[in-house]
């Protein structure tokens, strides 16, 4: 997704894994529910194909997001902000989590 954003391409994705942290629905692309249906995906594709202006606008916003947050300079600014305690973005907990309870036999 970062590559698409860097190229100014809007993204259509479901909110699986870290996707929801990258794609802002209506801003940098179309973010669907994690368990979206094939029909919902098809509708998002049709919506994007039918609205070139939205694609250009969302692609430009994605490019700006990559520049601001994921470029070397953007990451350095964010790290400095976090270290200074000025960043109010939620971060992962420093407390260990037992992920084994989520594991199921294959």
N, CA, C and O atoms as a Tinker XYZ file with bonds, in Angstrom:
   424  protein
     1  N      0.802000   -1.177000    0.000000    73     2
     2  CA     0.000000    0.000000    0.000000    64     1     3
     3  C      0.853000    1.251000    0.000000    63     2     4     5
     4  O      0.511000    2.235000   -0.656000    81     3
     5  N      1.950000    1.227000    0.721000    73     3     6
     6  CA     2.804000    2.409000    0.728000    64     5     7
     7  C      3.330000    2.709000   -0.667000    63     6     8     9
     8  O      3.491000    3.872000   -1.038000    81     7
     9  N      3.599000    1.662000   -1.438000    73     7    10
    10  CA     4.062000    1.871000   -2.810000    64     9    11
    11  C      2.971000    2.520000   -3.651000    63    10    12    13
    12  O      3.246000    3.426000   -4.438000    81    11
    13  N      1.736000    2.061000   -3.486000    73    11    14
    14  CA     0.619000    2.665000   -4.222000    64    13    15
    15  C      0.457000    4.123000   -3.817000    63    14    16    17
    16  O      0.319000    4.994000   -4.676000    81    15
    17  N      0.471000    4.393000   -2.523000    73    15    18
    18  CA     0.349000    5.769000   -2.058000    64    17    19
    19  C      1.484000    6.630000   -2.604000    63    18    20    21
    20  O      1.258000    7.760000   -3.035000    81    19
    21  N      2.703000    6.096000   -2.584000    73    19    22
    22  CA     3.850000    6.857000   -3.093000    64    21    23
    23  C      3.666000    7.246000   -4.547000    63    22    24    25
    24  O      4.141000    8.294000   -4.986000    81    23
    25  N      2.973000    6.393000   -5.293000    73    23    26
    26  CA     2.720000    6.662000   -6.709000    64    25    27
    27  C      1.454000    7.492000   -6.915000    63    26    28    29
    28  O      1.081000    7.775000   -8.054000    81    27
    29  N      0.794000    7.883000   -5.834000    73    27    30
    30  CA    -0.418000    8.685000   -5.948000    64    29    31
    31  C     -1.641000    7.891000   -6.337000    63    30    32    33
    32  O     -2.585000    8.435000   -6.912000    81    31
    33  N     -1.633000    6.601000   -6.027000    73    31    34
    34  CA    -2.751000    5.722000   -6.373000    64    33    35
    35  C     -3.597000    5.467000   -5.124000    63    34    36    37
    36  O     -3.079000    5.021000   -4.100000    81    35
    37  N     -4.890000    5.749000   -5.209000    73    35    38
    38  CA    -5.801000    5.463000   -4.104000    64    37    39
    39  C     -5.921000    3.951000   -3.931000    63    38    40    41
    40  O     -5.768000    3.197000   -4.892000    81    39
    41  N     -6.191000    3.518000   -2.715000    73    39    42
    42  CA    -6.218000    2.094000   -2.383000    64    41    43
    43  C     -7.628000    1.662000   -1.991000    63    42    44    45
    44  O     -8.356000    2.394000   -1.321000    81    43
    45  N     -7.992000    0.464000   -2.420000    73    43    46
    46  CA    -9.209000   -0.200000   -1.953000    64    45    47
    47  C     -8.736000   -1.425000   -1.180000    63    46    48    49
    48  O     -8.071000   -2.296000   -1.740000    81    47
    49  N     -9.079000   -1.492000    0.107000    73    47    50
    50  CA    -8.595000   -2.594000    0.929000    64    49    51
    51  C     -9.580000   -2.872000    2.051000    63    50    52    53
    52  O    -10.434000   -2.045000    2.371000    81    51
    53  N     -9.444000   -4.063000    2.647000    73    51    54
    54  CA   -10.245000   -4.350000    3.830000    64    53    55
    55  C     -9.399000   -4.078000    5.071000    63    54    56    57
    56  O     -8.169000   -4.066000    5.010000    81    55
    57  N    -10.071000   -3.863000    6.185000    73    55    58
    58  CA    -9.403000   -3.474000    7.431000    64    57    59
    59  C     -8.818000   -4.685000    8.141000    63    58    60    61
    60  O     -9.187000   -4.977000    9.278000    81    59
    61  N     -7.925000   -5.378000    7.489000    73    59    62
    62  CA    -7.291000   -6.561000    8.043000    64    61    63
    63  C     -5.854000   -6.219000    8.425000    63    62    64    65
    64  O     -5.172000   -5.491000    7.704000    81    63
    65  N     -5.405000   -6.738000    9.545000    73    63    66
    66  CA    -4.043000   -6.449000    9.976000    64    65    67
    67  C     -3.859000   -4.967000   10.235000    63    66    68    69
    68  O     -4.677000   -4.346000   10.913000    81    67
    69  N     -2.804000   -4.404000    9.704000    73    67    70
    70  CA    -2.521000   -2.987000    9.908000    64    69    71
    71  C     -3.083000   -2.080000    8.841000    63    70    72    73
    72  O     -2.797000   -0.883000    8.824000    81    71
    73  N     -3.885000   -2.639000    7.946000    73    71    74
    74  CA    -4.417000   -1.856000    6.836000    64    73    75
    75  C     -5.194000   -0.638000    7.309000    63    74    76    77
    76  O     -5.090000    0.435000    6.716000    81    75
    77  N     -5.967000   -0.796000    8.368000    73    75    78
    78  CA    -6.758000    0.310000    8.883000    64    77    79
    79  C     -5.921000    1.460000    9.407000    63    78    80    81
    80  O     -6.405000    2.588000    9.509000    81    79
    81  N     -4.660000    1.182000    9.743000    73    79    82
    82  CA    -3.763000    2.247000   10.182000    64    81    83
    83  C     -3.195000    3.017000    9.000000    63    82    84    85
    84  O     -2.731000    4.145000    9.159000    81    83
    85  N     -3.229000    2.420000    7.823000    73    83    86
    86  CA    -2.660000    3.059000    6.638000    64    85    87
    87  C     -3.706000    3.734000    5.770000    63    86    88    89
    88  O     -3.499000    4.845000    5.282000    81    87
    89  N     -4.828000    3.060000    5.580000    73    87    90
    90  CA    -5.868000    3.577000    4.687000    64    89    91
    91  C     -6.911000    4.319000    5.512000    63    90    92    93
    92  O     -7.523000    3.745000    6.413000    81    91
    93  N     -7.109000    5.585000    5.204000    73    91    94
    94  CA    -8.158000    6.378000    5.851000    64    93    95
    95  C     -9.337000    6.420000    4.890000    63    94    96    97
    96  O     -9.259000    7.030000    3.824000    81    95
    97  N    -10.427000    5.769000    5.272000    73    95    98
    98  CA   -11.590000    5.667000    4.394000    64    97    99
    99  C    -12.093000    7.055000    3.997000    63    98   100   101
   100  O    -12.336000    7.916000    4.843000    81    99
   101  N    -12.238000    7.242000    2.701000    73    99   102
   102  CA   -12.720000    8.512000    2.191000    64   101   103
   103  C    -11.647000    9.573000    2.077000    63   102   104   105
   104  O    -11.902000   10.657000    1.553000    81   103
   105  N    -10.448000    9.279000    2.561000    73   103   106
   106  CA    -9.353000   10.250000    2.517000    64   105   107
   107  C     -8.244000    9.760000    1.592000    63   106   108   109
   108  O     -7.878000   10.450000    0.640000    81   107
   109  N     -7.704000    8.563000    1.871000    73   107   110
   110  CA    -6.622000    8.018000    1.047000    64   109   111
   111  C     -7.072000    6.816000    0.225000    63   110   112   113
   112  O     -6.284000    6.248000   -0.533000    81   111
   113  N     -8.320000    6.433000    0.371000    73   111   114
   114  CA    -8.824000    5.290000   -0.381000    64   113   115
   115  C    -10.176000    4.855000    0.140000    63   114   116   117
   116  O    -10.908000    5.626000    0.761000    81   115
   117  N    -10.484000    3.610000   -0.127000    73   115   118
   118  CA   -11.732000    2.999000    0.314000    64   117   119
   119  C    -11.356000    1.886000    1.273000    63   118   120   121
   120  O    -10.676000    0.938000    0.879000    81   119
   121  N    -11.782000    1.980000    2.525000    73   119   122
   122  CA   -11.480000    0.967000    3.528000    64   121   123
   123  C    -12.757000    0.205000    3.832000    63   122   124   125
   124  O    -13.733000    0.775000    4.320000    81   123
   125  N    -12.740000   -1.079000    3.543000    73   123   126
   126  CA   -13.897000   -1.945000    3.743000    64   125   127
   127  C    -13.757000   -2.703000    5.056000    63   126   128   129
   128  O    -12.666000   -2.786000    5.620000    81   127
   129  N    -14.850000   -3.247000    5.533000    73   127   130
   130  CA   -14.824000   -4.052000    6.756000    64   129   131
   131  C    -13.910000   -5.253000    6.562000    63   130   132   133
   132  O    -13.736000   -5.740000    5.444000    81   131
   133  N    -13.333000   -5.721000    7.650000    73   131   134
   134  CA   -12.417000   -6.860000    7.575000    64   133   135
   135  C    -13.080000   -8.068000    6.927000    63   134   136   137
   136  O    -12.436000   -8.807000    6.182000    81   135
   137  N    -14.351000   -8.270000    7.204000    73   135   138
   138  CA   -15.070000   -9.426000    6.672000    64   137   139
   139  C    -15.993000   -9.038000    5.515000    63   138   140   141
   140  O    -17.070000   -9.614000    5.356000    81   139
   141  N    -15.571000   -8.067000    4.716000    73   139   142
   142  CA   -16.424000   -7.596000    3.615000    64   141   143
   143  C    -16.699000   -8.726000    2.621000    63   142   144   145
   144  O    -15.910000   -9.659000    2.474000    81   143
   145  N    -17.818000   -8.611000    1.960000    73   143   146
   146  CA   -18.206000   -9.617000    0.972000    64   145   147
   147  C    -17.611000   -9.272000   -0.390000    63   146   148   149
   148  O    -17.120000   -8.164000   -0.609000    81   147
   149  N    -17.664000  -10.230000   -1.287000    73   147   150
   150  CA   -17.210000   -9.989000   -2.658000    64   149   151
   151  C    -18.049000   -8.888000   -3.299000    63   150   152   153
   152  O    -17.537000   -8.093000   -4.087000    81   151
   153  N    -19.331000   -8.844000   -2.964000    73   151   154
   154  CA   -20.206000   -7.808000   -3.495000    64   153   155
   155  C    -19.811000   -6.416000   -3.024000    63   154   156   157
   156  O    -19.859000   -5.455000   -3.793000    81   155
   157  N    -19.417000   -6.312000   -1.748000    73   155   158
   158  CA   -18.976000   -5.014000   -1.220000    64   157   159
   159  C    -17.674000   -4.566000   -1.878000    63   158   160   161
   160  O    -17.491000   -3.383000   -2.169000    81   159
   161  N    -16.778000   -5.512000   -2.108000    73   159   162
   162  CA   -15.537000   -5.188000   -2.813000    64   161   163
   163  C    -15.838000   -4.752000   -4.237000    63   162   164   165
   164  O    -15.278000   -3.768000   -4.720000    81   163
   165  N    -16.718000   -5.479000   -4.910000    73   163   166
   166  CA   -17.094000   -5.124000   -6.281000    64   165   167
   167  C    -17.706000   -3.727000   -6.327000    63   166   168   169
   168  O    -17.426000   -2.955000   -7.244000    81   167
   169  N    -18.542000   -3.400000   -5.341000    73   167   170
   170  CA   -19.160000   -2.073000   -5.305000    64   169   171
   171  C    -18.114000   -0.980000   -5.109000    63   170   172   173
   172  O    -18.197000    0.078000   -5.732000    81   171
   173  N    -17.136000   -1.230000   -4.250000    73   171   174
   174  CA   -16.063000   -0.250000   -4.040000    64   173   175
   175  C    -15.264000   -0.045000   -5.325000    63   174   176   177
   176  O    -14.890000    1.082000   -5.652000    81   175
   177  N    -15.003000   -1.125000   -6.049000    73   175   178
   178  CA   -14.294000   -1.017000   -7.329000    64   177   179
   179  C    -15.105000   -0.195000   -8.326000    63   178   180   181
   180  O    -14.554000    0.647000   -9.036000    81   179
   181  N    -16.410000   -0.441000   -8.379000    73   179   182
   182  CA   -17.279000    0.330000   -9.275000    64   181   183
   183  C    -17.327000    1.803000   -8.868000    63   182   184   185
   184  O    -17.293000    2.691000   -9.720000    81   183
   185  N    -17.406000    2.054000   -7.563000    73   183   186
   186  CA   -17.415000    3.436000   -7.072000    64   185   187
   187  C    -16.136000    4.157000   -7.483000    63   186   188   189
   188  O    -16.179000    5.294000   -7.954000    81   187
   189  N    -15.003000    3.493000   -7.303000    73   187   190
   190  CA   -13.723000    4.108000   -7.667000    64   189   191
   191  C    -13.628000    4.323000   -9.172000    63   190   192   193
   192  O    -13.187000    5.378000   -9.626000    81   191
   193  N    -14.041000    3.327000   -9.941000    73   191   194
   194  CA   -13.968000    3.437000  -11.402000    64   193   195
   195  C    -14.873000    4.543000  -11.928000    63   194   196   197
   196  O    -14.590000    5.136000  -12.969000    81   195
   197  N    -15.952000    4.822000  -11.218000    73   195   198
   198  CA   -16.902000    5.833000  -11.668000    64   197   199
   199  C    -16.629000    7.233000  -11.152000    63   198   200   201
   200  O    -17.360000    8.166000  -11.485000    81   199
   201  N    -15.593000    7.397000  -10.348000    73   199   202
   202  CA   -15.309000    8.711000   -9.769000    64   201   203
   203  C    -13.815000    9.006000   -9.838000    63   202   204   205
   204  O    -13.090000    8.887000   -8.850000    81   203
   205  N    -13.381000    9.391000  -11.024000    73   203   206
   206  CA   -11.964000    9.678000  -11.241000    64   205   207
   207  C    -11.436000   10.785000  -10.349000    63   206   208   209
   208  O    -10.287000   10.738000   -9.909000    81   207
   209  N    -12.276000   11.792000  -10.077000    73   207   210
   210  CA   -11.835000   12.892000   -9.213000    64   209   211
   211  C    -11.535000   12.396000   -7.801000    63   210   212   213
   212  O    -10.560000   12.822000   -7.183000    81   211
   213  N    -12.376000   11.495000   -7.293000    73   211   214
   214  CA   -12.135000   10.938000   -5.955000    64   213   215
   215  C    -10.845000   10.132000   -5.947000    63   214   216   217
   216  O    -10.091000   10.180000   -4.975000    81   215
   217  N    -10.582000    9.392000   -7.017000    73   215   218
   218  CA    -9.345000    8.612000   -7.096000    64   217   219
   219  C     -8.123000    9.525000   -7.063000    63   218   220   221
   220  O     -7.156000    9.255000   -6.351000    81   219
   221  N     -8.174000   10.603000   -7.838000    73   219   222
   222  CA    -7.048000   11.543000   -7.875000    64   221   223
   223  C     -6.869000   12.205000   -6.513000    63   222   224   225
   224  O     -5.748000   12.303000   -6.015000    81   223
   225  N     -7.958000   12.657000   -5.911000    73   223   226
   226  CA    -7.911000   13.333000   -4.608000    64   225   227
   227  C     -7.376000   12.385000   -3.527000    63   226   228   229
   228  O     -6.515000   12.767000   -2.734000    81   227
   229  N     -7.884000   11.163000   -3.499000    73   227   230
   230  CA    -7.451000   10.202000   -2.484000    64   229   231
   231  C     -6.019000    9.734000   -2.740000    63   230   232   233
   232  O     -5.262000    9.499000   -1.798000    81   231
   233  N     -5.651000    9.602000   -4.006000    73   231   234
   234  CA    -4.272000    9.245000   -4.328000    64   233   235
   235  C     -3.291000   10.314000   -3.879000    63   234   236   237
   236  O     -2.226000   10.001000   -3.347000    81   235
   237  N     -3.647000   11.578000   -4.091000    73   235   238
   238  CA    -2.788000   12.687000   -3.654000    64   237   239
   239  C     -2.672000   12.717000   -2.133000    63   238   240   241
   240  O     -1.598000   12.985000   -1.594000    81   239
   241  N     -3.776000   12.443000   -1.444000    73   239   242
   242  CA    -3.746000   12.405000    0.023000    64   241   243
   243  C     -2.877000   11.248000    0.510000    63   242   244   245
   244  O     -2.177000   11.378000    1.515000    81   243
   245  N     -2.919000   10.121000   -0.196000    73   243   246
   246  CA    -2.065000    8.988000    0.159000    64   245   247
   247  C     -0.599000    9.321000   -0.028000    63   246   248   249
   248  O      0.234000    8.969000    0.807000    81   247
   249  N     -0.278000   10.002000   -1.128000    73   247   250
   250  CA     1.109000   10.409000   -1.382000    64   249   251
   251  C      1.590000   11.334000   -0.264000    63   250   252   253
   252  O      2.707000   11.189000    0.231000    81   251
   253  N      0.752000   12.273000    0.124000    73   251   254
   254  CA     1.121000   13.205000    1.202000    64   253   255
   255  C      1.288000   12.466000    2.526000    63   254   256   257
   256  O      2.186000   12.787000    3.305000    81   255
   257  N      0.429000   11.477000    2.786000    73   255   258
   258  CA     0.543000   10.704000    4.026000    64   257   259
   259  C      1.861000    9.938000    4.072000    63   258   260   261
   260  O      2.511000    9.885000    5.116000    81   259
   261  N      2.259000    9.346000    2.952000    73   259   262
   262  CA     3.534000    8.627000    2.910000    64   261   263
   263  C      4.682000    9.600000    3.142000    63   262   264   265
   264  O      5.607000    9.305000    3.898000    81   263
   265  N      4.621000   10.762000    2.492000    73   263   266
   266  CA     5.686000   11.751000    2.650000    64   265   267
   267  C      5.781000   12.209000    4.107000    63   266   268   269
   268  O      6.878000   12.337000    4.649000    81   267
   269  N      4.643000   12.454000    4.730000    73   267   270
   270  CA     4.633000   12.983000    6.094000    64   269   271
   271  C      4.952000   11.936000    7.154000    63   270   272   273
   272  O      5.601000   12.246000    8.153000    81   271
   273  N      4.508000   10.714000    6.950000    73   271   274
   274  CA     4.631000    9.707000    8.009000    64   273   275
   275  C      5.663000    8.622000    7.753000    63   274   276   277
   276  O      6.223000    8.068000    8.699000    81   275
   277  N      5.923000    8.310000    6.492000    73   275   278
   278  CA     6.737000    7.131000    6.214000    64   277   279
   279  C      8.030000    7.422000    5.472000    63   278   280   281
   280  O      8.802000    6.501000    5.205000    81   279
   281  N      8.283000    8.673000    5.135000    73   279   282
   282  CA     9.579000    9.019000    4.557000    64   281   283
   283  C     10.597000    9.043000    5.694000    63   282   284   285
   284  O     10.217000    9.054000    6.864000    81   283
   285  N     11.860000    9.051000    5.365000    73   283   286
   286  CA    12.899000    9.103000    6.389000    64   285   287
   287  C     12.714000   10.343000    7.264000    63   286   288   289
   288  O     12.803000   10.270000    8.489000    81   287
   289  N     12.457000   11.474000    6.620000    73   287   290
   290  CA    12.276000   12.713000    7.376000    64   289   291
   291  C     11.018000   12.653000    8.251000    63   290   292   293
   292  O     11.044000   13.054000    9.414000    81   291
   293  N      9.921000   12.149000    7.679000    73   291   294
   294  CA     8.680000   12.050000    8.436000    64   293   295
   295  C      8.805000   11.128000    9.634000    63   294   296   297
   296  O      8.286000   11.424000   10.710000    81   295
   297  N      9.498000   10.004000    9.447000    73   295   298
   298  CA     9.681000    9.067000   10.557000    64   297   299
   299  C     10.553000    9.690000   11.645000    63   298   300   301
   300  O     10.284000    9.509000   12.833000    81   299
   301  N     11.595000   10.423000   11.249000    73   299   302
   302  CA    12.466000   11.069000   12.232000    64   301   303
   303  C     11.677000   12.075000   13.066000    63   302   304   305
   304  O     11.836000   12.134000   14.285000    81   303
   305  N     10.831000   12.861000   12.414000    73   303   306
   306  CA    10.008000   13.840000   13.134000    64   305   307
   307  C      9.083000   13.132000   14.120000    63   306   308   309
   308  O      8.928000   13.577000   15.257000    81   307
   309  N      8.472000   12.038000   13.690000    73   307   310
   310  CA     7.559000   11.304000   14.590000    64   309   311
   311  C      8.302000   10.688000   15.768000    63   310   312   313
   312  O      7.823000   10.743000   16.900000    81   311
   313  N      9.481000   10.095000   15.508000    73   311   314
   314  CA    10.262000    9.526000   16.608000    64   313   315
   315  C     10.623000   10.607000   17.623000    63   314   316   317
   316  O     10.486000   10.401000   18.829000    81   315
   317  N     11.081000   11.752000   17.136000    73   315   318
   318  CA    11.438000   12.842000   18.043000    64   317   319
   319  C     10.224000   13.306000   18.842000    63   318   320   321
   320  O     10.342000   13.614000   20.028000    81   319
   321  N      9.069000   13.358000   18.206000    73   319   322
   322  CA     7.839000   13.761000   18.882000    64   321   323
   323  C      7.451000   12.750000   19.957000    63   322   324   325
   324  O      7.044000   13.130000   21.055000    81   323
   325  N      7.576000   11.473000   19.641000    73   323   326
   326  CA     7.265000   10.418000   20.617000    64   325   327
   327  C      8.218000   10.503000   21.800000    63   326   328   329
   328  O      7.792000   10.446000   22.954000    81   327
   329  N      9.516000   10.638000   21.512000    73   327   330
   330  CA    10.509000   10.696000   22.581000    64   329   331
   331  C     10.332000   11.932000   23.458000    63   330   332   333
   332  O     10.618000   11.892000   24.655000    81   331
   333  N      9.864000   13.025000   22.867000    73   331   334
   334  CA     9.636000   14.254000   23.632000    64   333   335
   335  C      8.313000   14.216000   24.389000    63   334   336   337
   336  O      8.041000   15.100000   25.202000    81   335
   337  N      7.485000   13.197000   24.131000    73   335   338
   338  CA     6.193000   13.085000   24.790000    64   337   339
   339  C      5.133000   13.986000   24.190000    63   338   340   341
   340  O      4.093000   14.219000   24.804000    81   339
   341  N      5.391000   14.498000   22.984000    73   339   342
   342  CA     4.448000   15.407000   22.323000    64   341   343
   343  C      3.461000   14.691000   21.421000    63   342   344   345
   344  O      2.547000   15.318000   20.885000    81   343
   345  N      3.626000   13.403000   21.247000    73   343   346
   346  CA     2.807000   12.658000   20.292000    64   345   347
   347  C      1.630000   12.027000   21.018000    63   346   348   349
   348  O      1.824000   11.266000   21.966000    81   347
   349  N      0.400000   12.335000   20.582000    73   347   350
   350  CA    -0.778000   11.764000   21.236000    64   349   351
   351  C     -1.367000   10.592000   20.469000    63   350   352   353
   352  O     -2.479000   10.151000   20.758000    81   351
   353  N     -0.619000   10.082000   19.484000    73   351   354
   354  CA    -1.062000    8.927000   18.717000    64   353   355
   355  C     -0.990000    7.684000   19.597000    63   354   356   357
   356  O      0.012000    7.485000   20.284000    81   355
   357  N     -2.034000    6.834000   19.594000    73   355   358
   358  CA    -1.962000    5.602000   20.389000    64   357   359
   359  C     -0.844000    4.695000   19.882000    63   358   360   361
   360  O     -0.648000    4.551000   18.675000    81   359
   361  N     -0.131000    4.099000   20.793000    73   359   362
   362  CA     0.970000    3.200000   20.447000    64   361   363
   363  C      0.732000    1.852000   21.107000    63   362   364   365
   364  O     -0.139000    1.705000   21.964000    81   363
   365  N      1.512000    0.885000   20.695000    73   363   366
   366  CA     1.389000   -0.434000   21.283000    64   365   367
   367  C      1.719000   -0.368000   22.768000    63   366   368   369
   368  O      2.521000    0.458000   23.202000    81   367
   369  N      1.104000   -1.230000   23.523000    73   367   370
   370  CA     1.340000   -1.290000   24.956000    64   369   371
   371  C      2.741000   -1.806000   25.226000    63   370   372   373
   372  O      3.258000   -2.648000   24.492000    81   371
   373  N      3.343000   -1.298000   26.276000    73   371   374
   374  CA     4.658000   -1.797000   26.671000    64   373   375
   375  C      4.530000   -3.070000   27.491000    63   374   376   377
   376  O      5.527000   -3.724000   27.799000    81   375
   377  N      3.295000   -3.417000   27.844000    73   375   378
   378  CA     3.049000   -4.634000   28.612000    64   377   379
   379  C      2.999000   -5.831000   27.669000    63   378   380   381
   380  O      2.371000   -5.757000   26.613000    81   379
   381  N      3.659000   -6.945000   28.040000    73   379   382
   382  CA     3.600000   -8.128000   27.176000    64   381   383
   383  C      2.181000   -8.685000   27.102000    63   382   384   385
   384  O      1.410000   -8.590000   28.057000    81   383
   385  N      1.860000   -9.255000   25.976000    73   383   386
   386  CA     0.542000   -9.840000   25.758000    64   385   387
   387  C      0.705000  -11.321000   25.468000    63   386   388   389
   388  O      1.589000  -11.718000   24.709000    81   387
   389  N     -0.141000  -12.133000   26.069000    73   387   390
   390  CA    -0.098000  -13.569000   25.812000    64   389   391
   391  C     -0.933000  -13.864000   24.574000    63   390   392   393
   392  O     -2.158000  -13.950000   24.657000    81   391
   393  N     -0.280000  -14.018000   23.429000    73   391   394
   394  CA    -1.005000  -14.278000   22.189000    64   393   395
   395  C     -1.338000  -15.750000   22.028000    63   394   396   397
   396  O     -2.091000  -16.121000   21.127000    81   395
   397  N     -0.793000  -16.583000   22.882000    73   395   398
   398  CA    -1.055000  -18.017000   22.750000    64   397   399
   399  C     -2.517000  -18.355000   22.941000    63   398   400   401
   400  O     -2.990000  -19.361000   22.411000    81   399
   401  N     -3.243000  -17.543000   23.685000    73   399   402
   402  CA    -4.661000  -17.833000   23.908000    64   401   403
   403  C     -5.466000  -17.704000   22.614000    63   402   404   405
   404  O     -6.572000  -18.236000   22.517000    81   403
   405  N     -4.923000  -17.005000   21.629000    73   403   406
   406  CA    -5.612000  -16.836000   20.349000    64   405   407
   407  C     -5.292000  -17.940000   19.344000    63   406   408   409
   408  O     -5.921000  -18.022000   18.288000    81   407
   409  N     -4.327000  -18.779000   19.666000    73   407   410
   410  CA    -3.909000  -19.817000   18.723000    64   409   411
   411  C     -4.876000  -20.986000   18.750000    63   410   412   413
   412  O     -5.389000  -21.371000   19.800000    81   411
   413  N     -5.113000  -21.541000   17.566000    73   411   414
   414  CA    -5.977000  -22.718000   17.434000    64   413   415
   415  C     -5.188000  -23.801000   16.709000    63   414   416   417
   416  O     -4.312000  -23.498000   15.899000    81   415
   417  N     -5.497000  -25.064000   17.002000    73   415   418
   418  CA    -4.817000  -26.134000   16.270000    64   417   419
   419  C     -5.171000  -26.069000   14.786000    63   418   420   421
   420  O     -6.281000  -25.686000   14.416000    81   419
   421  N     -4.227000  -26.444000   13.957000    73   419   422
   422  CA    -4.454000  -26.426000   12.500000    64   421   423
   423  C     -5.376000  -27.530000   12.076000    63   422   424
   424  O     -5.675000  -27.664000   10.890000    81   423
